[in-house]
Amino acid sequence: MPDLQTALKDALNEWEPTSTTASEKPMDKKTLPPQTFKPTSNVTRETFNFIKAHYGCTSSQVKDAMVARGFKKNSVHSLITQLVNAKQVLRDKESRLAAIVTEYIPMKSYSKTKAKQIKKKEKAPEFVIHEPTPPKVEVKVDTTEPLTAQYVIDNIRVGEAKKLYQELTRIFEE
């Protein structure tokens, strides 16, 4: 019986294949996984290149030119805004556009949590609105007539009558 070391070497040699493994073989086109995202229109790059080539054009001119090329008007409008926000395109006071960077840079997508953090940081200062105090209403009591019990009964509410009763009982019990 061979020793343990030789038995293990023989067993390992049996497990190793003599031909190349599947990982070493070149991949066929049939075995490639399907690509999940394929750029179809490249509208962002085309919009940026148009703005770069036509310095000082307005956003409506860009939209008209891109629609003539077959792109959607709303997509182009949204992309112009995104390019301005990404600081790749500059918009002046007269709404003329100019490319700031020399080459288009794909925009990064922000997750919802990052967007919420940005909104929290850029939150405008809160203003406290002071409501005007209502004018004081002065109740004028006619002092020409003496205050009678019948006048009080006619002009007092039930809650106030109860308080008046409690005060009067306190006064007369002392």
Biotite code that builds the C-alpha atoms (Angstrom):
import biotite.structure as struc

atoms = struc.array([
    struc.Atom([0.000, 0.000, 0.000], chain_id="A", res_id=1, res_name="MET", atom_name="CA", element="C"),
    struc.Atom([1.441, 3.391, -0.994], chain_id="A", res_id=2, res_name="PRO", atom_name="CA", element="C"),
    struc.Atom([2.010, 6.033, 1.592], chain_id="A", res_id=3, res_name="ASP", atom_name="CA", element="C"),
    struc.Atom([-0.537, 8.755, 2.229], chain_id="A", res_id=4, res_name="LEU", atom_name="CA", element="C"),
    struc.Atom([1.296, 11.497, 0.341], chain_id="A", res_id=5, res_name="GLN", atom_name="CA", element="C"),
    struc.Atom([1.464, 9.555, -2.912], chain_id="A", res_id=6, res_name="THR", atom_name="CA", element="C"),
    struc.Atom([-2.172, 8.548, -2.619], chain_id="A", res_id=7, res_name="ALA", atom_name="CA", element="C"),
    struc.Atom([-3.209, 12.200, -2.292], chain_id="A", res_id=8, res_name="LEU", atom_name="CA", element="C"),
    struc.Atom([-1.092, 13.232, -5.299], chain_id="A", res_id=9, res_name="LYS", atom_name="CA", element="C"),
    struc.Atom([-2.673, 10.524, -7.408], chain_id="A", res_id=10, res_name="ASP", atom_name="CA", element="C"),
    struc.Atom([-6.142, 11.581, -6.357], chain_id="A", res_id=11, res_name="ALA", atom_name="CA", element="C"),
    struc.Atom([-5.434, 15.213, -7.216], chain_id="A", res_id=12, res_name="LEU", atom_name="CA", element="C"),
    struc.Atom([-4.036, 14.277, -10.613], chain_id="A", res_id=13, res_name="ASN", atom_name="CA", element="C"),
    struc.Atom([-7.202, 12.320, -11.375], chain_id="A", res_id=14, res_name="GLU", atom_name="CA", element="C"),
    struc.Atom([-9.378, 15.337, -10.520], chain_id="A", res_id=15, res_name="TRP", atom_name="CA", element="C"),
    struc.Atom([-7.466, 17.790, -12.717], chain_id="A", res_id=16, res_name="GLU", atom_name="CA", element="C"),
    struc.Atom([-8.667, 17.694, -16.319], chain_id="A", res_id=17, res_name="PRO", atom_name="CA", element="C"),
    struc.Atom([-6.014, 17.456, -18.966], chain_id="A", res_id=18, res_name="THR", atom_name="CA", element="C"),
    struc.Atom([-7.921, 19.639, -21.462], chain_id="A", res_id=19, res_name="SER", atom_name="CA", element="C"),
    struc.Atom([-8.635, 23.351, -21.013], chain_id="A", res_id=20, res_name="THR", atom_name="CA", element="C"),
    struc.Atom([-11.502, 24.268, -18.734], chain_id="A", res_id=21, res_name="THR", atom_name="CA", element="C"),
    struc.Atom([-14.583, 26.205, -19.721], chain_id="A", res_id=22, res_name="ALA", atom_name="CA", element="C"),
    struc.Atom([-13.209, 29.364, -18.093], chain_id="A", res_id=23, res_name="SER", atom_name="CA", element="C"),
    struc.Atom([-10.107, 29.242, -20.295], chain_id="A", res_id=24, res_name="GLU", atom_name="CA", element="C"),
    struc.Atom([-12.043, 28.839, -23.552], chain_id="A", res_id=25, res_name="LYS", atom_name="CA", element="C"),
    struc.Atom([-12.810, 31.991, -25.515], chain_id="A", res_id=26, res_name="PRO", atom_name="CA", element="C"),
    struc.Atom([-16.481, 32.963, -25.208], chain_id="A", res_id=27, res_name="MET", atom_name="CA", element="C"),
    struc.Atom([-18.698, 32.549, -28.213], chain_id="A", res_id=28, res_name="ASP", atom_name="CA", element="C"),
    struc.Atom([-21.103, 35.281, -29.218], chain_id="A", res_id=29, res_name="LYS", atom_name="CA", element="C"),
    struc.Atom([-23.947, 32.886, -28.536], chain_id="A", res_id=30, res_name="LYS", atom_name="CA", element="C"),
    struc.Atom([-22.940, 32.461, -24.884], chain_id="A", res_id=31, res_name="THR", atom_name="CA", element="C"),
    struc.Atom([-22.632, 36.190, -24.094], chain_id="A", res_id=32, res_name="LEU", atom_name="CA", element="C"),
    struc.Atom([-25.279, 37.507, -21.712], chain_id="A", res_id=33, res_name="PRO", atom_name="CA", element="C"),
    struc.Atom([-27.738, 39.917, -23.296], chain_id="A", res_id=34, res_name="PRO", atom_name="CA", element="C"),
    struc.Atom([-26.943, 43.595, -22.814], chain_id="A", res_id=35, res_name="GLN", atom_name="CA", element="C"),
    struc.Atom([-29.593, 45.153, -20.593], chain_id="A", res_id=36, res_name="THR", atom_name="CA", element="C"),
    struc.Atom([-29.141, 48.775, -21.678], chain_id="A", res_id=37, res_name="PHE", atom_name="CA", element="C"),
    struc.Atom([-28.492, 49.909, -25.186], chain_id="A", res_id=38, res_name="LYS", atom_name="CA", element="C"),
    struc.Atom([-28.233, 53.615, -25.944], chain_id="A", res_id=39, res_name="PRO", atom_name="CA", element="C"),
    struc.Atom([-30.769, 54.300, -28.642], chain_id="A", res_id=40, res_name="THR", atom_name="CA", element="C"),
    struc.Atom([-30.790, 57.962, -29.542], chain_id="A", res_id=41, res_name="SER", atom_name="CA", element="C"),
    struc.Atom([-27.892, 59.623, -27.676], chain_id="A", res_id=42, res_name="ASN", atom_name="CA", element="C"),
    struc.Atom([-30.064, 62.714, -27.365], chain_id="A", res_id=43, res_name="VAL", atom_name="CA", element="C"),
    struc.Atom([-28.042, 64.132, -24.463], chain_id="A", res_id=44, res_name="THR", atom_name="CA", element="C"),
    struc.Atom([-24.763, 64.100, -26.328], chain_id="A", res_id=45, res_name="ARG", atom_name="CA", element="C"),
    struc.Atom([-26.395, 65.494, -29.476], chain_id="A", res_id=46, res_name="GLU", atom_name="CA", element="C"),
    struc.Atom([-28.033, 68.316, -27.514], chain_id="A", res_id=47, res_name="THR", atom_name="CA", element="C"),
    struc.Atom([-24.735, 69.220, -25.839], chain_id="A", res_id=48, res_name="PHE", atom_name="CA", element="C"),
    struc.Atom([-22.857, 69.148, -29.166], chain_id="A", res_id=49, res_name="ASN", atom_name="CA", element="C"),
    struc.Atom([-25.482, 71.390, -30.776], chain_id="A", res_id=50, res_name="PHE", atom_name="CA", element="C"),
    struc.Atom([-25.206, 73.943, -27.954], chain_id="A", res_id=51, res_name="ILE", atom_name="CA", element="C"),
    struc.Atom([-21.416, 73.790, -28.194], chain_id="A", res_id=52, res_name="LYS", atom_name="CA", element="C"),
    struc.Atom([-21.461, 74.315, -31.973], chain_id="A", res_id=53, res_name="ALA", atom_name="CA", element="C"),
    struc.Atom([-24.040, 77.127, -31.863], chain_id="A", res_id=54, res_name="HIS", atom_name="CA", element="C"),
    struc.Atom([-22.749, 79.514, -29.201], chain_id="A", res_id=55, res_name="TYR", atom_name="CA", element="C"),
    struc.Atom([-25.424, 81.920, -27.930], chain_id="A", res_id=56, res_name="GLY", atom_name="CA", element="C"),
    struc.Atom([-28.467, 80.024, -29.196], chain_id="A", res_id=57, res_name="CYS", atom_name="CA", element="C"),
    struc.Atom([-31.672, 80.032, -27.175], chain_id="A", res_id=58, res_name="THR", atom_name="CA", element="C"),
    struc.Atom([-33.323, 76.943, -25.762], chain_id="A", res_id=59, res_name="SER", atom_name="CA", element="C"),
    struc.Atom([-36.209, 77.249, -28.232], chain_id="A", res_id=60, res_name="SER", atom_name="CA", element="C"),
    struc.Atom([-33.729, 77.217, -31.134], chain_id="A", res_id=61, res_name="GLN", atom_name="CA", element="C"),
    struc.Atom([-32.079, 74.110, -29.693], chain_id="A", res_id=62, res_name="VAL", atom_name="CA", element="C"),
    struc.Atom([-35.462, 72.418, -29.239], chain_id="A", res_id=63, res_name="LYS", atom_name="CA", element="C"),
    struc.Atom([-36.517, 73.209, -32.803], chain_id="A", res_id=64, res_name="ASP", atom_name="CA", element="C"),
    struc.Atom([-33.258, 71.883, -34.234], chain_id="A", res_id=65, res_name="ALA", atom_name="CA", element="C"),
    struc.Atom([-33.410, 68.694, -32.167], chain_id="A", res_id=66, res_name="MET", atom_name="CA", element="C"),
    struc.Atom([-37.057, 68.068, -33.079], chain_id="A", res_id=67, res_name="VAL", atom_name="CA", element="C"),
    struc.Atom([-36.044, 68.411, -36.740], chain_id="A", res_id=68, res_name="ALA", atom_name="CA", element="C"),
    struc.Atom([-33.474, 65.638, -36.097], chain_id="A", res_id=69, res_name="ARG", atom_name="CA", element="C"),
    struc.Atom([-36.212, 63.399, -34.682], chain_id="A", res_id=70, res_name="GLY", atom_name="CA", element="C"),
    struc.Atom([-35.833, 63.901, -30.925], chain_id="A", res_id=71, res_name="PHE", atom_name="CA", element="C"),
    struc.Atom([-38.723, 64.641, -28.585], chain_id="A", res_id=72, res_name="LYS", atom_name="CA", element="C"),
    struc.Atom([-39.254, 68.280, -27.634], chain_id="A", res_id=73, res_name="LYS", atom_name="CA", element="C"),
    struc.Atom([-39.884, 67.589, -23.932], chain_id="A", res_id=74, res_name="ASN", atom_name="CA", element="C"),
    struc.Atom([-36.781, 65.400, -23.681], chain_id="A", res_id=75, res_name="SER", atom_name="CA", element="C"),
    struc.Atom([-34.604, 68.121, -25.168], chain_id="A", res_id=76, res_name="VAL", atom_name="CA", element="C"),
    struc.Atom([-36.088, 70.762, -22.860], chain_id="A", res_id=77, res_name="HIS", atom_name="CA", element="C"),
    struc.Atom([-35.446, 68.555, -19.826], chain_id="A", res_id=78, res_name="SER", atom_name="CA", element="C"),
    struc.Atom([-31.884, 67.839, -20.939], chain_id="A", res_id=79, res_name="LEU", atom_name="CA", element="C"),
    struc.Atom([-31.098, 71.535, -21.391], chain_id="A", res_id=80, res_name="ILE", atom_name="CA", element="C"),
    struc.Atom([-32.192, 72.130, -17.805], chain_id="A", res_id=81, res_name="THR", atom_name="CA", element="C"),
    struc.Atom([-30.131, 69.159, -16.589], chain_id="A", res_id=82, res_name="GLN", atom_name="CA", element="C"),
    struc.Atom([-27.057, 70.364, -18.475], chain_id="A", res_id=83, res_name="LEU", atom_name="CA", element="C"),
    struc.Atom([-27.435, 73.815, -16.919], chain_id="A", res_id=84, res_name="VAL", atom_name="CA", element="C"),
    struc.Atom([-27.835, 72.282, -13.442], chain_id="A", res_id=85, res_name="ASN", atom_name="CA", element="C"),
    struc.Atom([-24.811, 70.022, -14.036], chain_id="A", res_id=86, res_name="ALA", atom_name="CA", element="C"),
    struc.Atom([-22.784, 73.149, -14.898], chain_id="A", res_id=87, res_name="LYS", atom_name="CA", element="C"),
    struc.Atom([-21.898, 71.913, -18.364], chain_id="A", res_id=88, res_name="GLN", atom_name="CA", element="C"),
    struc.Atom([-23.937, 74.621, -20.084], chain_id="A", res_id=89, res_name="VAL", atom_name="CA", element="C"),
    struc.Atom([-24.325, 78.238, -19.039], chain_id="A", res_id=90, res_name="LEU", atom_name="CA", element="C"),
    struc.Atom([-27.553, 80.232, -19.453], chain_id="A", res_id=91, res_name="ARG", atom_name="CA", element="C"),
    struc.Atom([-27.265, 84.029, -19.354], chain_id="A", res_id=92, res_name="ASP", atom_name="CA", element="C"),
    struc.Atom([-29.894, 86.675, -18.536], chain_id="A", res_id=93, res_name="LYS", atom_name="CA", element="C"),
    struc.Atom([-31.239, 86.659, -22.101], chain_id="A", res_id=94, res_name="GLU", atom_name="CA", element="C"),
    struc.Atom([-31.617, 82.818, -21.942], chain_id="A", res_id=95, res_name="SER", atom_name="CA", element="C"),
    struc.Atom([-28.766, 82.273, -24.404], chain_id="A", res_id=96, res_name="ARG", atom_name="CA", element="C"),
    struc.Atom([-26.862, 79.019, -23.989], chain_id="A", res_id=97, res_name="LEU", atom_name="CA", element="C"),
    struc.Atom([-23.128, 78.352, -24.122], chain_id="A", res_id=98, res_name="ALA", atom_name="CA", element="C"),
    struc.Atom([-21.148, 75.192, -23.415], chain_id="A", res_id=99, res_name="ALA", atom_name="CA", element="C"),
    struc.Atom([-18.756, 75.627, -20.498], chain_id="A", res_id=100, res_name="ILE", atom_name="CA", element="C"),
    struc.Atom([-16.861, 72.343, -20.782], chain_id="A", res_id=101, res_name="VAL", atom_name="CA", element="C"),
    struc.Atom([-15.050, 71.261, -23.918], chain_id="A", res_id=102, res_name="THR", atom_name="CA", element="C"),
    struc.Atom([-16.498, 67.768, -24.043], chain_id="A", res_id=103, res_name="GLU", atom_name="CA", element="C"),
    struc.Atom([-19.759, 66.180, -22.914], chain_id="A", res_id=104, res_name="TYR", atom_name="CA", element="C"),
    struc.Atom([-19.512, 64.459, -19.525], chain_id="A", res_id=105, res_name="ILE", atom_name="CA", element="C"),
    struc.Atom([-22.218, 61.887, -18.710], chain_id="A", res_id=106, res_name="PRO", atom_name="CA", element="C"),
    struc.Atom([-24.334, 63.126, -15.837], chain_id="A", res_id=107, res_name="MET", atom_name="CA", element="C"),
    struc.Atom([-24.360, 61.159, -12.618], chain_id="A", res_id=108, res_name="LYS", atom_name="CA", element="C"),
    struc.Atom([-27.675, 59.983, -11.281], chain_id="A", res_id=109, res_name="SER", atom_name="CA", element="C"),
    struc.Atom([-28.394, 60.837, -7.703], chain_id="A", res_id=110, res_name="TYR", atom_name="CA", element="C"),
    struc.Atom([-30.248, 58.519, -5.391], chain_id="A", res_id=111, res_name="SER", atom_name="CA", element="C"),
    struc.Atom([-33.310, 59.723, -3.542], chain_id="A", res_id=112, res_name="LYS", atom_name="CA", element="C"),
    struc.Atom([-31.450, 59.949, -0.254], chain_id="A", res_id=113, res_name="THR", atom_name="CA", element="C"),
    struc.Atom([-28.770, 62.211, -1.741], chain_id="A", res_id=114, res_name="LYS", atom_name="CA", element="C"),
    struc.Atom([-31.461, 64.383, -3.303], chain_id="A", res_id=115, res_name="ALA", atom_name="CA", element="C"),
    struc.Atom([-33.198, 64.680, 0.066], chain_id="A", res_id=116, res_name="LYS", atom_name="CA", element="C"),
    struc.Atom([-29.902, 65.616, 1.749], chain_id="A", res_id=117, res_name="GLN", atom_name="CA", element="C"),
    struc.Atom([-29.281, 68.307, -0.858], chain_id="A", res_id=118, res_name="ILE", atom_name="CA", element="C"),
    struc.Atom([-32.800, 69.675, -0.407], chain_id="A", res_id=119, res_name="LYS", atom_name="CA", element="C"),
    struc.Atom([-32.337, 69.789, 3.359], chain_id="A", res_id=120, res_name="LYS", atom_name="CA", element="C"),
    struc.Atom([-29.057, 71.678, 3.007], chain_id="A", res_id=121, res_name="LYS", atom_name="CA", element="C"),
    struc.Atom([-30.476, 74.162, 0.507], chain_id="A", res_id=122, res_name="GLU", atom_name="CA", element="C"),
    struc.Atom([-33.628, 74.778, 2.518], chain_id="A", res_id=123, res_name="LYS", atom_name="CA", element="C"),
    struc.Atom([-34.546, 78.456, 2.635], chain_id="A", res_id=124, res_name="ALA", atom_name="CA", element="C"),
    struc.Atom([-34.549, 80.173, 5.996], chain_id="A", res_id=125, res_name="PRO", atom_name="CA", element="C"),
    struc.Atom([-37.883, 80.040, 7.700], chain_id="A", res_id=126, res_name="GLU", atom_name="CA", element="C"),
    struc.Atom([-39.692, 83.304, 8.212], chain_id="A", res_id=127, res_name="PHE", atom_name="CA", element="C"),
    struc.Atom([-42.006, 83.884, 11.120], chain_id="A", res_id=128, res_name="VAL", atom_name="CA", element="C"),
    struc.Atom([-45.166, 85.666, 10.144], chain_id="A", res_id=129, res_name="ILE", atom_name="CA", element="C"),
    struc.Atom([-46.499, 87.825, 12.909], chain_id="A", res_id=130, res_name="HIS", atom_name="CA", element="C"),
    struc.Atom([-50.229, 88.132, 12.792], chain_id="A", res_id=131, res_name="GLU", atom_name="CA", element="C"),
    struc.Atom([-51.520, 91.535, 13.764], chain_id="A", res_id=132, res_name="PRO", atom_name="CA", element="C"),
    struc.Atom([-53.086, 91.583, 17.193], chain_id="A", res_id=133, res_name="THR", atom_name="CA", element="C"),
    struc.Atom([-56.799, 92.178, 17.075], chain_id="A", res_id=134, res_name="PRO", atom_name="CA", element="C"),
    struc.Atom([-57.897, 95.552, 18.396], chain_id="A", res_id=135, res_name="PRO", atom_name="CA", element="C"),
    struc.Atom([-59.144, 95.573, 21.968], chain_id="A", res_id=136, res_name="LYS", atom_name="CA", element="C"),
    struc.Atom([-62.854, 95.860, 22.192], chain_id="A", res_id=137, res_name="VAL", atom_name="CA", element="C"),
    struc.Atom([-63.968, 98.096, 24.991], chain_id="A", res_id=138, res_name="GLU", atom_name="CA", element="C"),
    struc.Atom([-67.252, 97.244, 26.600], chain_id="A", res_id=139, res_name="VAL", atom_name="CA", element="C"),
    struc.Atom([-69.013, 100.353, 27.687], chain_id="A", res_id=140, res_name="LYS", atom_name="CA", element="C"),
    struc.Atom([-71.282, 99.891, 30.635], chain_id="A", res_id=141, res_name="VAL", atom_name="CA", element="C"),
    struc.Atom([-74.118, 102.299, 30.913], chain_id="A", res_id=142, res_name="ASP", atom_name="CA", element="C"),
    struc.Atom([-73.483, 103.879, 34.284], chain_id="A", res_id=143, res_name="THR", atom_name="CA", element="C"),
    struc.Atom([-76.582, 105.983, 34.309], chain_id="A", res_id=144, res_name="THR", atom_name="CA", element="C"),
    struc.Atom([-78.783, 103.061, 35.371], chain_id="A", res_id=145, res_name="GLU", atom_name="CA", element="C"),
    struc.Atom([-77.963, 101.121, 38.497], chain_id="A", res_id=146, res_name="PRO", atom_name="CA", element="C"),
    struc.Atom([-77.044, 97.476, 37.985], chain_id="A", res_id=147, res_name="LEU", atom_name="CA", element="C"),
    struc.Atom([-80.046, 95.380, 38.936], chain_id="A", res_id=148, res_name="THR", atom_name="CA", element="C"),
    struc.Atom([-80.480, 91.668, 39.475], chain_id="A", res_id=149, res_name="ALA", atom_name="CA", element="C"),
    struc.Atom([-82.964, 91.487, 36.592], chain_id="A", res_id=150, res_name="GLN", atom_name="CA", element="C"),
    struc.Atom([-80.489, 93.210, 34.233], chain_id="A", res_id=151, res_name="TYR", atom_name="CA", element="C"),
    struc.Atom([-77.771, 90.695, 35.224], chain_id="A", res_id=152, res_name="VAL", atom_name="CA", element="C"),
    struc.Atom([-80.115, 87.710, 34.720], chain_id="A", res_id=153, res_name="ILE", atom_name="CA", element="C"),
    struc.Atom([-81.129, 88.955, 31.273], chain_id="A", res_id=154, res_name="ASP", atom_name="CA", element="C"),
    struc.Atom([-77.563, 89.628, 30.076], chain_id="A", res_id=155, res_name="ASN", atom_name="CA", element="C"),
    struc.Atom([-75.439, 86.852, 31.624], chain_id="A", res_id=156, res_name="ILE", atom_name="CA", element="C"),
    struc.Atom([-74.580, 83.449, 30.225], chain_id="A", res_id=157, res_name="ARG", atom_name="CA", element="C"),
    struc.Atom([-74.963, 80.210, 32.172], chain_id="A", res_id=158, res_name="VAL", atom_name="CA", element="C"),
    struc.Atom([-71.233, 79.659, 32.717], chain_id="A", res_id=159, res_name="GLY", atom_name="CA", element="C"),
    struc.Atom([-70.786, 83.180, 33.972], chain_id="A", res_id=160, res_name="GLU", atom_name="CA", element="C"),
    struc.Atom([-73.862, 82.819, 36.195], chain_id="A", res_id=161, res_name="ALA", atom_name="CA", element="C"),
    struc.Atom([-72.323, 79.778, 37.858], chain_id="A", res_id=162, res_name="LYS", atom_name="CA", element="C"),
    struc.Atom([-69.097, 81.676, 38.529], chain_id="A", res_id=163, res_name="LYS", atom_name="CA", element="C"),
    struc.Atom([-71.105, 84.594, 39.905], chain_id="A", res_id=164, res_name="LEU", atom_name="CA", element="C"),
    struc.Atom([-73.026, 82.242, 42.216], chain_id="A", res_id=165, res_name="TYR", atom_name="CA", element="C"),
    struc.Atom([-69.782, 80.710, 43.504], chain_id="A", res_id=166, res_name="GLN", atom_name="CA", element="C"),
    struc.Atom([-68.291, 84.134, 44.203], chain_id="A", res_id=167, res_name="GLU", atom_name="CA", element="C"),
    struc.Atom([-71.425, 85.356, 45.925], chain_id="A", res_id=168, res_name="LEU", atom_name="CA", element="C"),
    struc.Atom([-71.653, 82.272, 48.136], chain_id="A", res_id=169, res_name="THR", atom_name="CA", element="C"),
    struc.Atom([-67.996, 82.681, 49.061], chain_id="A", res_id=170, res_name="ARG", atom_name="CA", element="C"),
    struc.Atom([-68.545, 86.318, 49.978], chain_id="A", res_id=171, res_name="ILE", atom_name="CA", element="C"),
    struc.Atom([-71.699, 85.708, 52.052], chain_id="A", res_id=172, res_name="PHE", atom_name="CA", element="C"),
    struc.Atom([-70.304, 82.686, 53.887], chain_id="A", res_id=173, res_name="GLU", atom_name="CA", element="C"),
    struc.Atom([-67.351, 84.595, 55.262], chain_id="A", res_id=174, res_name="GLU", atom_name="CA", element="C"),
])
